Amino acid sequence: MSKIPYVSSSPTPPRHLPWFVRSDARTWTCAPPPAEVRDFHAEQPGYAPTALAELPSLARELGVGRVFVKDESSRLGLPAFKALGASWAVHRVLAERMNGDGGGSGGGQVRLVTATDGNHGRAVARMARLFGQRSHVFVPRGVHPAAVTAIEDEGAVVTLVPGSYDEAVRRAADAAASGRDTVLVQDTAWPGYERIPGWIVEGYSTLFAEIDAQLDAAGVGSPGLVAVPVGVGSLAQAAVAHYRSRAAGSAPTALLSVEPDTAACVLASLDRQAPVSVPTGATSMAGLNCGTVSSLAWPFLRDGLDAAVAVTDADSAGAARDLAAVDVAAGPCGAAALAGARAALTGEGATERRTALAVGPTSTVVLLSTEGTAANPHVQEVRP
């Protein structure tokens, strides 16, 4: 494991941000996610695999063989990937209650409670409405008013929290614990609260199963590098679980996490080799503005991530504009994947970073664009 100086191609120089890389992540293994998750999603109204767009211009820029962007701007009728985790978790919660295993009042109506910096809360509210349940969503400062309105339009009660995402999570947990027939459906975990976040991570596995099928159809085997935007780390956990559980003999895939420079809790934790909380600041990447790594995700990120990098709002905004020019509608969090790949694969010191990731001129790179421009519409407000 080592750190080398972080270098960004952004016109605005970063503030001495670190780059973290470990040498043995691709040899680590874990159990695969349950196969029935994708079957569940395939049965949902409006389900279709999201697009995997090939972008030759980015391949030339990054000096690799092929670049694909997984476009999550429309997922089960919502503008972000979060619907995958929320739908599977809500399904599991309600099924458990119907079977009498989850306490409460059996099959009666429940109130689903969560905190969000945008997309997860809207997804939980949508699933609550579709399953005939109620929802209560706690929203921290910094979330775009349009995202708040979208949550309210799903029928949720919204409480605005004049604090950080971590504070909103605490408020949601307290509300769920004190209410009758309430269930916390949170996409981050802490000791004593890990089962439902685990279901949410399982829900994300459908995204990676789709990528496998789509790359196979394009004549590509395992990707050489996958860039994953990270908030609390649940999506990155799903990526690690997918790629580190592949059969022996599969070409190993390097995994790169990408965070805002104002909320780089995964980088800080990897640097110390222990989970730490960091103070967060304002960022257009609202969905990634998280100061604490999920306790459930941490062991997977510690052992299975190849590298981590942080990017600025200007990096994300530039990437979003470049993706829009090739017809990919990426919000700030979705565009972070391209910004991170640029930071890792280009600029001063790129040769060392590329060697660490085993990325060469024939490699395939997959960028996870986790939200569309309708999710948290900050892109146009940010200027490099």
Beta strands, then each sheet from edge to edge (+ up, - down):
strand 1: 2-5
strand 2: 18-21
strand 3: 52-54
strand 4: 66-71
strand 5: 111-115
strand 6: 134-139
strand 7: 157-160
strand 8: 182-184
strand 9: 225-229
strand 10: 254-260
strand 11: 307-311
strand 12: 364-369
sheet 1: 1+ 2- 11+ 10+ 9+ 12+ 4+ 3-
sheet 2: 7+ 6+ 5+ 8+
end
